[in-house]
Amino acid sequence: MPGVRKAKINFDKKEALVEFDASQATIDKMDEALKKVGFSGSVKSWPKG
């Protein structure tokens, strides 16, 4: 999706590390995109500063 720079997926751990441009992509938009393809997600951690 627009704004996502990089995504590293670990299917065994059911985790993804996503690098994105916050001016183009938001957590809500990414959540909507995941739901459209049958997945769900949540934010496990968020960098500070």
Secondary structure, DSSP 8 states (H G I E B T S, - for coil): -TTEEEEEEETTTTEEEEEE-TTT--HHHHHHHHHHTT-----------
